[in-house]
Amino acid sequence: MEALVKIMEAEELVPIFDIPSEMRNSRVEVTIRPMEQEKRKTTAEKIKEFREKYTHEAFIEHLKQKVSEGFQFSFDVQKVIDGTETEEEREARYKSHKRT
């Protein structure tokens, strides 16, 4: 693996890095190495992972946790938890959430 090494004034790096004040008036050695390439996921793979992670069951558990912590909601949380929320209520909740 190749690497670039350069000795330079630390002040030159201030626009890029947060250089500690004790290093600013000195010369520093900068090493640049390429990182291993990570396999980039396709949009379909990202969507699949999202759907696996954020299931309706996970949403219900999240709501239960927040209710137990005393959070208040602008919709009837208990209906969502119980599964008795009507389609109209679900659409209204979705539209309200989308506006915020």
C-alpha positions in Angstrom: 0.0 0.0 0.0 1.4 3.4 -0.9 1.4 6.3 1.4 2.2 10.0 1.0 4.2 11.6 3.7 4.8 15.4 3.9 6.3 17.6 6.6 4.5 21.0 6.7 3.5 23.9 8.9 0.7 23.0 11.2 -1.0 26.4 10.5 -1.6 25.2 6.9 -3.9 22.5 8.2 -6.1 24.7 10.4 -8.7 25.2 7.7 -9.1 21.4 7.4 -8.4 20.1 11.0 -8.9 21.2 14.5 -5.2 21.6 15.4 -4.5 21.9 19.2 -3.0 25.3 20.1 0.3 23.8 21.4 0.9 22.3 17.9 -0.1 25.3 15.8 3.3 27.0 15.7 5.3 23.9 14.7 6.0 21.6 11.8 4.1 18.4 11.6 4.3 15.2 9.6 1.2 14.3 7.6 0.7 10.8 6.3 -2.0 10.0 3.8 -2.9 6.3 3.1 -5.8 5.0 1.0 -8.5 3.1 3.0 -9.7 -0.3 2.0 -12.7 0.0 -0.3 -16.0 -0.8 1.3 -18.5 -2.5 -0.8 -21.2 0.1 -1.6 -24.7 -1.1 -1.2 -27.3 -0.7 -3.9 -30.4 1.3 -3.1 -32.5 -1.9 -3.0 -30.1 -3.4 -0.4 -30.3 -0.2 1.7 -34.1 -0.3 1.5 -34.2 -4.0 2.5 -31.9 -3.3 5.5 -34.1 -0.4 6.5 -37.3 -2.5 6.3 -35.7 -5.3 8.3 -34.5 -2.9 11.0 -37.6 -0.7 11.3 -40.5 -3.1 11.3 -44.0 -2.3 12.6 -43.2 -4.4 15.7 -40.1 -2.3 16.4 -42.2 0.8 16.0 -44.7 -0.6 18.6 -41.9 -1.4 21.0 -40.5 2.1 20.6 -43.9 3.7 21.3 -44.4 1.5 24.4 -40.9 2.6 25.7 -41.7 6.3 25.1 -45.1 6.0 26.8 -43.5 4.4 29.8 -41.0 7.4 29.9 -44.0 9.8 30.0 -43.9 11.1 26.4 -47.1 12.7 25.0 -48.2 12.2 21.4 -50.5 14.1 19.1 -52.3 10.8 18.3 -53.9 7.9 20.2 -50.9 5.8 20.9 -52.8 3.1 22.6 -54.8 2.4 19.4 -51.6 2.0 17.5 -50.2 -0.3 20.1 -53.4 -2.3 20.3 -53.8 -2.5 16.5 -57.2 -0.8 16.6 -56.2 2.4 14.8 -58.5 2.9 11.7 -57.2 3.6 8.2 -58.4 7.2 8.5 -56.6 7.7 11.8 -53.4 6.1 10.3 -53.6 8.4 7.3 -54.1 11.5 9.5 -51.2 10.4 11.7 -49.0 9.9 8.6 -50.0 13.3 7.1 -49.4 15.1 10.4 -46.0 13.4 10.7 -45.1 14.3 7.1 -45.9 18.0 7.8 -43.5 18.0 10.7 
